[in-house]
Amino acid sequence: MKSTLLLAVVLIFCAACFAQSAQSSSDPEAQALIAKSRSVLEAEKSKDVTALNNLLADNFRSVDLAGDFGSRQEMLGTAKEGFLKDFLFYEPQAFRIDNDSILVSYSTAITLSDSAIKQLAEDNLTWPRYSKVSDLWVRQGSDWKLKFEQTTPVRIMY
């Protein structure tokens, strides 16, 4: 009896996970926010501080690869400096948390500018090429703003 109950709970959980996954791929707001997450990287690459400024919430915060907190002004500053030379954006997924918040998670492969590489070398730091990023988008009025971003390095294992 206990094993039947456990099996039923596992099956219900799996069905709920599948339904959430199917919902995120068909949710037009979730798809629009995946595009906005990509736009954040495009704005950083093109040094378009105005576009990036329009995407970020006033109280935006981030956690970088080293685990340090970053501010809105710091993100705008790195965009202005041209830290990002190029990127690949792949494996995006969106998860609706509630009516006013959606979490977008995606993988990136980053190429830094020569000046960024030089600056990191002077500080005796390295930057991993691959990372997993999670963006928390919140509805503010009729628009969506990026409120929080966390970047986690990915170690490629062969």
TORPA-4810 file (N, C-alpha, C, O; in nm, 3 decimals):
<nodes>
NODE_1_0.082_-0.119_0.000_0.000_0.000_0.000_0.086_0.126_0.000_0.060_0.221_-0.074_M
NODE_2_0.192_0.124_0.086_0.279_0.240_0.093_0.351_0.262_-0.041_0.367_0.377_-0.083_K
NODE_3_0.394_0.154_-0.106_0.464_0.170_-0.234_0.369_0.222_-0.342_0.412_0.298_-0.429_S
NODE_4_0.242_0.183_-0.338_0.143_0.234_-0.434_0.121_0.383_-0.412_0.112_0.460_-0.508_T
NODE_5_0.112_0.424_-0.287_0.095_0.565_-0.256_0.217_0.645_-0.300_0.203_0.753_-0.357_L
NODE_6_0.336_0.593_-0.274_0.459_0.660_-0.315_0.465_0.672_-0.467_0.502_0.777_-0.519_L
NODE_7_0.430_0.567_-0.538_0.428_0.570_-0.684_0.330_0.675_-0.735_0.359_0.747_-0.830_L
NODE_8_0.213_0.683_-0.673_0.113_0.782_-0.713_0.165_0.924_-0.693_0.145_1.010_-0.779_A
NODE_9_0.232_0.949_-0.581_0.287_1.081_-0.555_0.395_1.115_-0.658_0.398_1.228_-0.709_V
NODE_10_0.481_1.020_-0.689_0.587_1.043_-0.788_0.526_1.073_-0.925_0.572_1.164_-0.994_V
NODE_11_0.425_0.998_-0.965_0.360_1.020_-1.094_0.293_1.156_-1.101_0.299_1.224_-1.204_L
NODE_12_0.228_1.198_-0.993_0.164_1.330_-0.990_0.270_1.439_-1.001_0.252_1.536_-1.074_I
NODE_13_0.381_1.423_-0.929_0.490_1.520_-0.935_0.546_1.529_-1.076_0.569_1.639_-1.127_F
NODE_14_0.570_1.414_-1.141_0.622_1.413_-1.278_0.525_1.480_-1.375_0.567_1.555_-1.463_C
NODE_15_0.397_1.453_-1.358_0.297_1.516_-1.444_0.295_1.667_-1.425_0.284_1.741_-1.522_A
NODE_16_0.307_1.713_-1.302_0.310_1.858_-1.274_0.434_1.922_-1.336_0.425_2.031_-1.391_A
NODE_17_0.548_1.854_-1.327_0.671_1.907_-1.388_0.657_1.916_-1.539_0.698_2.014_-1.600_C
NODE_18_0.600_1.812_-1.600_0.580_1.812_-1.744_0.484_1.923_-1.785_0.508_1.991_-1.885_F
NODE_19_0.378_1.941_-1.709_0.281_2.046_-1.740_0.345_2.183_-1.730_0.319_2.269_-1.813_A
NODE_20_0.430_2.206_-1.628_0.499_2.334_-1.613_0.592_2.359_-1.730_0.599_2.470_-1.782_Q
NODE_21_0.665_2.255_-1.771_0.757_2.269_-1.884_0.681_2.301_-2.012_0.722_2.388_-2.089_S
NODE_22_0.570_2.231_-2.034_0.490_2.256_-2.153_0.430_2.396_-2.147_0.422_2.464_-2.250_A
NODE_23_0.389_2.441_-2.029_0.329_2.573_-2.014_0.430_2.682_-2.047_0.396_2.779_-2.115_Q
NODE_24_0.554_2.669_-2.000_0.653_2.775_-2.022_0.685_2.789_-2.170_0.714_2.900_-2.216_S
NODE_25_0.682_2.678_-2.245_0.713_2.689_-2.387_0.598_2.748_-2.467_0.620_2.798_-2.577_S
NODE_26_0.476_2.744_-2.414_0.362_2.800_-2.486_0.315_2.933_-2.429_0.221_2.992_-2.482_S
NODE_27_0.377_2.980_-2.324_0.340_3.105_-2.258_0.402_3.222_-2.336_0.525_3.236_-2.337_D
NODE_28_0.322_3.306_-2.402_0.379_3.415_-2.483_0.460_3.515_-2.401_0.559_3.569_-2.450_P
NODE_29_0.420_3.542_-2.277_0.498_3.634_-2.194_0.634_3.573_-2.161_0.735_3.642_-2.162_E
NODE_30_0.635_3.444_-2.131_0.761_3.377_-2.101_0.854_3.381_-2.222_0.974_3.405_-2.208_A
NODE_31_0.799_3.359_-2.341_0.880_3.364_-2.463_0.933_3.505_-2.488_1.047_3.522_-2.532_Q
NODE_32_0.852_3.606_-2.460_0.895_3.745_-2.477_1.009_3.777_-2.380_1.099_3.853_-2.414_A
NODE_33_1.005_3.721_-2.259_1.111_3.748_-2.162_1.239_3.673_-2.195_1.348_3.720_-2.162_L
NODE_34_1.228_3.559_-2.258_1.349_3.491_-2.309_1.417_3.584_-2.409_1.539_3.599_-2.407_I
NODE_35_1.337_3.645_-2.498_1.393_3.740_-2.595_1.454_3.861_-2.524_1.558_3.912_-2.567_A
NODE_36_1.390_3.908_-2.417_1.445_4.023_-2.342_1.577_3.985_-2.274_1.669_4.068_-2.268_K
NODE_37_1.589_3.863_-2.224_1.715_3.820_-2.163_1.827_3.822_-2.267_1.939_3.863_-2.238_S
NODE_38_1.795_3.779_-2.386_1.893_3.785_-2.496_1.927_3.931_-2.528_2.041_3.963_-2.559_R
NODE_39_1.825_4.018_-2.522_1.846_4.161_-2.551_1.941_4.226_-2.451_2.013_4.320_-2.485_S
NODE_40_1.941_4.177_-2.327_2.035_4.230_-2.227_2.178_4.207_-2.275_2.260_4.298_-2.271_V
NODE_41_2.206_4.085_-2.320_2.341_4.054_-2.370_2.372_4.134_-2.496_2.484_4.181_-2.514_L
NODE_42_2.274_4.149_-2.585_2.295_4.227_-2.707_2.327_4.373_-2.674_2.413_4.434_-2.737_E
NODE_43_2.257_4.429_-2.575_2.284_4.567_-2.534_2.424_4.579_-2.474_2.494_4.677_-2.500_A
NODE_44_2.465_4.481_-2.395_2.600_4.484_-2.339_2.705_4.475_-2.449_2.804_4.547_-2.446_E
NODE_45_2.683_4.386_-2.546_2.778_4.368_-2.655_2.792_4.494_-2.739_2.903_4.531_-2.778_K
NODE_46_2.681_4.561_-2.767_2.684_4.680_-2.852_2.709_4.810_-2.774_2.706_4.919_-2.831_S
NODE_47_2.732_4.796_-2.642_2.755_4.911_-2.554_2.635_5.006_-2.553_2.652_5.127_-2.537_K
NODE_48_2.516_4.951_-2.572_2.394_5.032_-2.576_2.340_5.049_-2.433_2.250_4.976_-2.391_D
NODE_49_2.396_5.144_-2.361_2.361_5.167_-2.222_2.216_5.211_-2.209_2.149_5.178_-2.111_V
NODE_50_2.166_5.287_-2.307_2.026_5.332_-2.303_1.931_5.214_-2.308_1.837_5.206_-2.229_T
NODE_51_1.954_5.121_-2.400_1.868_5.002_-2.410_1.877_4.919_-2.283_1.775_4.873_-2.232_A
NODE_52_1.998_4.900_-2.231_2.016_4.822_-2.109_1.947_4.891_-1.991_1.883_4.825_-1.909_L
NODE_53_1.960_5.021_-1.983_1.895_5.099_-1.878_1.744_5.078_-1.879_1.681_5.071_-1.773_N
NODE_54_1.686_5.069_-1.998_1.541_5.049_-2.012_1.496_4.908_-1.973_1.380_4.887_-1.941_N
NODE_55_1.588_4.812_-1.976_1.554_4.673_-1.942_1.565_4.646_-1.792_1.499_4.556_-1.741_L
NODE_56_1.649_4.722_-1.722_1.676_4.694_-1.581_1.578_4.766_-1.488_1.539_4.880_-1.513_L
NODE_57_1.539_4.698_-1.382_1.459_4.760_-1.277_1.547_4.860_-1.202_1.669_4.845_-1.199_A
NODE_58_1.485_4.960_-1.142_1.562_5.060_-1.067_1.642_4.997_-0.954_1.752_5.043_-0.921_D
NODE_59_1.588_4.891_-0.894_1.656_4.825_-0.781_1.722_4.693_-0.824_1.731_4.599_-0.745_N
NODE_60_1.766_4.686_-0.950_1.833_4.567_-1.004_1.955_4.531_-0.919_2.031_4.619_-0.876_F
NODE_61_1.973_4.401_-0.897_2.091_4.346_-0.830_2.136_4.223_-0.907_2.058_4.162_-0.979_R
NODE_62_2.263_4.187_-0.891_2.315_4.067_-0.955_2.412_3.997_-0.862_2.462_4.055_-0.766_S
NODE_63_2.436_3.871_-0.894_2.542_3.794_-0.830_2.630_3.744_-0.944_2.583_3.674_-1.033_V
NODE_64_2.759_3.782_-0.939_2.848_3.747_-1.050_2.913_3.611_-1.030_2.881_3.538_-0.935_D
NODE_65_3.003_3.578_-1.121_3.069_3.448_-1.119_3.149_3.421_-0.992_3.169_3.306_-0.953_L
NODE_66_3.195_3.527_-0.928_3.273_3.511_-0.805_3.185_3.507_-0.682_3.234_3.490_-0.570_A
NODE_67_3.053_3.524_-0.701_2.962_3.524_-0.588_2.944_3.661_-0.525_2.884_3.674_-0.418_G
NODE_68_2.996_3.764_-0.591_2.985_3.900_-0.539_2.857_3.966_-0.591_2.813_3.940_-0.703_D
NODE_69_2.797_4.052_-0.505_2.679_4.126_-0.547_2.720_4.243_-0.636_2.824_4.306_-0.615_F
NODE_70_2.636_4.270_-0.733_2.659_4.382_-0.823_2.535_4.470_-0.828_2.425_4.425_-0.795_G
NODE_71_2.554_4.594_-0.868_2.444_4.689_-0.874_2.407_4.722_-1.018_2.474_4.681_-1.113_S
NODE_72_2.301_4.794_-1.031_2.254_4.842_-1.160_2.362_4.929_-1.225_2.391_4.913_-1.344_R
NODE_73_2.420_5.020_-1.148_2.522_5.110_-1.202_2.647_5.034_-1.248_2.709_5.070_-1.348_Q
NODE_74_2.682_4.928_-1.176_2.798_4.848_-1.217_2.771_4.778_-1.349_2.859_4.771_-1.435_E
NODE_75_2.650_4.727_-1.366_2.617_4.659_-1.492_2.618_4.759_-1.608_2.668_4.728_-1.716_M
NODE_76_2.562_4.876_-1.586_2.563_4.979_-1.690_2.707_5.022_-1.721_2.741_5.048_-1.837_L
NODE_77_2.792_5.028_-1.619_2.932_5.066_-1.639_3.009_4.965_-1.722_3.086_5.003_-1.810_G
NODE_78_2.989_4.836_-1.695_3.060_4.734_-1.774_3.011_4.733_-1.918_3.088_4.706_-2.010_T
NODE_79_2.883_4.763_-1.939_2.831_4.772_-2.075_2.896_4.889_-2.148_2.936_4.877_-2.264_A
NODE_80_2.907_5.001_-2.080_2.967_5.121_-2.140_3.114_5.097_-2.176_3.162_5.145_-2.278_K
NODE_81_3.184_5.022_-2.091_3.326_4.992_-2.116_3.345_4.890_-2.228_3.455_4.879_-2.282_E
NODE_82_3.241_4.816_-2.264_3.255_4.717_-2.371_3.320_4.589_-2.324_3.402_4.531_-2.396_G
NODE_83_3.284_4.543_-2.207_3.339_4.421_-2.147_3.310_4.297_-2.234_3.393_4.208_-2.245_F
NODE_84_3.190_4.293_-2.294_3.145_4.177_-2.371_3.173_4.197_-2.519_3.124_4.291_-2.581_L
NODE_85_3.253_4.107_-2.576_3.284_4.113_-2.719_3.183_4.034_-2.801_3.137_4.081_-2.905_K
NODE_86_3.148_3.915_-2.755_3.053_3.831_-2.827_2.996_3.728_-2.731_3.049_3.706_-2.622_D
NODE_87_2.886_3.663_-2.772_2.823_3.564_-2.687_2.742_3.465_-2.770_2.699_3.495_-2.882_F
NODE_88_2.722_3.348_-2.713_2.624_3.251_-2.760_2.519_3.239_-2.652_2.551_3.235_-2.533_L
NODE_89_2.394_3.233_-2.692_2.280_3.224_-2.600_2.206_3.097_-2.639_2.156_3.086_-2.751_F
NODE_90_2.199_3.000_-2.547_2.137_2.873_-2.583_2.069_2.808_-2.463_2.092_2.845_-2.348_Y
NODE_91_1.986_2.710_-2.492_1.909_2.635_-2.393_1.824_2.723_-2.301_1.824_2.703_-2.180_E
NODE_92_1.751_2.822_-2.357_1.669_2.905_-2.268_1.546_2.830_-2.220_1.487_2.749_-2.292_P
NODE_93_1.508_2.858_-2.096_1.386_2.805_-2.036_1.324_2.915_-1.954_1.394_3.000_-1.898_Q
NODE_94_1.192_2.914_-1.946_1.122_3.014_-1.865_1.028_2.943_-1.770_0.963_2.845_-1.805_A
NODE_95_1.022_2.994_-1.647_0.938_2.936_-1.543_0.857_3.048_-1.479_0.911_3.139_-1.416_F
NODE_96_0.726_3.040_-1.497_0.640_3.142_-1.437_0.632_3.116_-1.287_0.599_3.006_-1.243_R
NODE_97_0.663_3.219_-1.208_0.654_3.208_-1.063_0.515_3.250_-1.017_0.452_3.181_-0.937_I
NODE_98_0.469_3.363_-1.069_0.332_3.408_-1.046_0.295_3.503_-1.161_0.369_3.511_-1.259_D
NODE_99_0.183_3.573_-1.150_0.139_3.660_-1.261_0.236_3.773_-1.291_0.238_3.825_-1.402_N
NODE_100_0.317_3.812_-1.193_0.404_3.928_-1.209_0.553_3.896_-1.204_0.635_3.987_-1.193_D
NODE_101_0.589_3.768_-1.211_0.731_3.733_-1.210_0.755_3.603_-1.287_0.682_3.505_-1.273_S
NODE_102_0.860_3.607_-1.367_0.900_3.491_-1.448_1.052_3.478_-1.438_1.125_3.577_-1.450_I
NODE_103_1.099_3.356_-1.416_1.241_3.327_-1.410_1.285_3.272_-1.545_1.229_3.173_-1.594_L
NODE_104_1.385_3.334_-1.606_1.441_3.286_-1.732_1.581_3.234_-1.702_1.662_3.303_-1.641_V
NODE_105_1.608_3.112_-1.745_1.738_3.050_-1.725_1.793_3.012_-1.862_1.719_2.961_-1.947_S
NODE_106_1.922_3.035_-1.883_1.982_3.004_-2.012_2.132_2.981_-1.994_2.190_3.014_-1.891_Y
NODE_107_2.192_2.924_-2.097_2.336_2.901_-2.098_2.401_3.002_-2.191_2.340_3.048_-2.288_S
NODE_108_2.527_3.037_-2.160_2.601_3.130_-2.244_2.744_3.081_-2.263_2.801_3.012_-2.179_T
NODE_109_2.798_3.121_-2.376_2.942_3.110_-2.401_2.985_3.253_-2.431_2.938_3.314_-2.527_A
NODE_110_3.076_3.305_-2.350_3.113_3.446_-2.355_3.254_3.463_-2.412_3.346_3.389_-2.378_I
NODE_111_3.268_3.564_-2.499_3.398_3.609_-2.543_3.415_3.752_-2.493_3.335_3.840_-2.524_T
NODE_112_3.520_3.775_-2.415_3.545_3.906_-2.358_3.626_3.993_-2.454_3.698_3.942_-2.541_L
NODE_113_3.614_4.123_-2.436_3.695_4.216_-2.515_3.840_4.207_-2.470_3.870_4.160_-2.360_S
NODE_114_3.931_4.252_-2.557_4.074_4.250_-2.523_4.102_4.334_-2.399_4.183_4.295_-2.315_D
NODE_115_4.035_4.448_-2.387_4.058_4.533_-2.269_4.009_4.464_-2.141_4.071_4.479_-2.035_S
NODE_116_3.899_4.391_-2.150_3.848_4.318_-2.033_3.945_4.208_-1.993_3.971_4.188_-1.874_A
NODE_117_3.999_4.136_-2.091_4.095_4.029_-2.063_4.220_4.088_-1.997_4.275_4.031_-1.903_I
NODE_118_4.266_4.203_-2.049_4.384_4.269_-1.992_4.357_4.312_-1.848_4.441_4.294_-1.760_K
NODE_119_4.240_4.370_-1.825_4.204_4.415_-1.689_4.198_4.297_-1.592_4.247_4.307_-1.480_Q
NODE_120_4.139_4.187_-1.635_4.132_4.068_-1.550_4.271_4.013_-1.520_4.300_3.973_-1.407_L
NODE_121_4.359_4.012_-1.621_4.495_3.963_-1.603_4.571_4.050_-1.503_4.647_3.998_-1.421_A
NODE_122_4.551_4.183_-1.510_4.616_4.273_-1.415_4.570_4.246_-1.272_4.646_4.263_-1.177_E
NODE_123_4.444_4.204_-1.258_4.388_4.172_-1.126_4.410_4.026_-1.088_4.361_3.980_-0.985_D
NODE_124_4.485_3.953_-1.173_4.514_3.812_-1.152_4.387_3.728_-1.143_4.376_3.638_-1.060_N
NODE_125_4.290_3.758_-1.232_4.163_3.687_-1.236_4.144_3.621_-1.372_4.205_3.661_-1.471_L
NODE_126_4.059_3.521_-1.375_4.020_3.457_-1.501_3.868_3.464_-1.512_3.799_3.486_-1.413_T
NODE_127_3.818_3.444_-1.631_3.674_3.447_-1.656_3.638_3.321_-1.732_3.690_3.298_-1.841_W
NODE_128_3.549_3.239_-1.679_3.512_3.116_-1.750_3.432_3.150_-1.876_3.351_3.243_-1.877_P
NODE_129_3.454_3.074_-1.979_3.385_3.097_-2.106_3.237_3.059_-2.097_3.152_3.127_-2.154_R
NODE_130_3.206_2.952_-2.026_3.068_2.901_-2.021_3.004_2.930_-1.885_3.068_2.918_-1.781_Y
NODE_131_2.878_2.967_-1.890_2.805_2.993_-1.766_2.657_2.966_-1.783_2.606_2.959_-1.895_S
NODE_132_2.591_2.951_-1.671_2.445_2.937_-1.664_2.395_3.064_-1.597_2.445_3.104_-1.492_K
NODE_133_2.295_3.127_-1.658_2.243_3.254_-1.607_2.096_3.239_-1.574_2.021_3.175_-1.648_V
NODE_134_2.056_3.297_-1.462_1.915_3.302_-1.423_1.875_3.448_-1.408_1.935_3.522_-1.331_S
NODE_135_1.772_3.487_-1.482_1.719_3.624_-1.478_1.580_3.623_-1.417_1.494_3.546_-1.459_D
NODE_136_1.558_3.707_-1.317_1.425_3.723_-1.259_1.363_3.850_-1.317_1.410_3.961_-1.292_L
NODE_137_1.256_3.832_-1.394_1.183_3.942_-1.455_1.056_3.967_-1.374_0.984_3.874_-1.338_W
NODE_138_1.030_4.095_-1.346_0.909_4.132_-1.271_0.830_4.235_-1.352_0.885_4.320_-1.421_V
NODE_139_0.699_4.223_-1.340_0.612_4.318_-1.409_0.607_4.447_-1.327_0.580_4.444_-1.207_R
NODE_140_0.632_4.558_-1.394_0.621_4.690_-1.331_0.530_4.773_-1.421_0.570_4.821_-1.527_Q
NODE_141_0.406_4.788_-1.376_0.306_4.854_-1.460_0.274_4.763_-1.577_0.233_4.649_-1.557_G
NODE_142_0.291_4.812_-1.698_0.262_4.732_-1.816_0.389_4.673_-1.878_0.381_4.606_-1.981_S
NODE_143_0.504_4.696_-1.817_0.631_4.651_-1.872_0.696_4.548_-1.780_0.660_4.537_-1.662_D
NODE_144_0.791_4.474_-1.834_0.869_4.378_-1.757_1.010_4.432_-1.740_1.069_4.482_-1.836_W
NODE_145_1.065_4.422_-1.619_1.199_4.471_-1.590_1.282_4.359_-1.527_1.230_4.275_-1.453_K
NODE_146_1.410_4.359_-1.558_1.503_4.263_-1.499_1.539_4.311_-1.359_1.602_4.415_-1.342_L
NODE_147_1.499_4.233_-1.260_1.520_4.272_-1.120_1.644_4.206_-1.060_1.713_4.266_-0.978_K
NODE_148_1.674_4.081_-1.102_1.785_4.008_-1.043_1.845_3.914_-1.146_1.773_3.854_-1.226_F
NODE_149_1.978_3.902_-1.143_2.048_3.810_-1.233_2.159_3.741_-1.156_2.236_3.805_-1.084_E
NODE_150_2.167_3.609_-1.172_2.277_3.534_-1.112_2.346_3.453_-1.220_2.281_3.384_-1.299_Q
NODE_151_2.478_3.462_-1.222_2.559_3.390_-1.320_2.644_3.286_-1.246_2.712_3.317_-1.148_T
NODE_152_2.638_3.163_-1.296_2.712_3.053_-1.235_2.807_2.995_-1.340_2.763_2.961_-1.450_T
NODE_153_2.936_2.982_-1.308_3.028_2.923_-1.404_2.997_2.776_-1.426_2.954_2.705_-1.335_P
NODE_154_3.019_2.732_-1.549_2.998_2.592_-1.584_3.133_2.532_-1.617_3.205_2.582_-1.703_V
NODE_155_3.166_2.426_-1.549_3.291_2.356_-1.577_3.261_2.244_-1.676_3.180_2.155_-1.649_R
NODE_156_3.326_2.248_-1.788_3.308_2.145_-1.890_3.387_2.023_-1.850_3.508_2.030_-1.825_I
NODE_157_3.318_1.910_-1.843_3.383_1.786_-1.804_3.381_1.691_-1.924_3.277_1.671_-1.987_M
NODE_158_3.495_1.634_-1.954_3.505_1.542_-2.068_3.514_1.402_-2.021_3.524_1.310_-2.102_Y
</nodes>
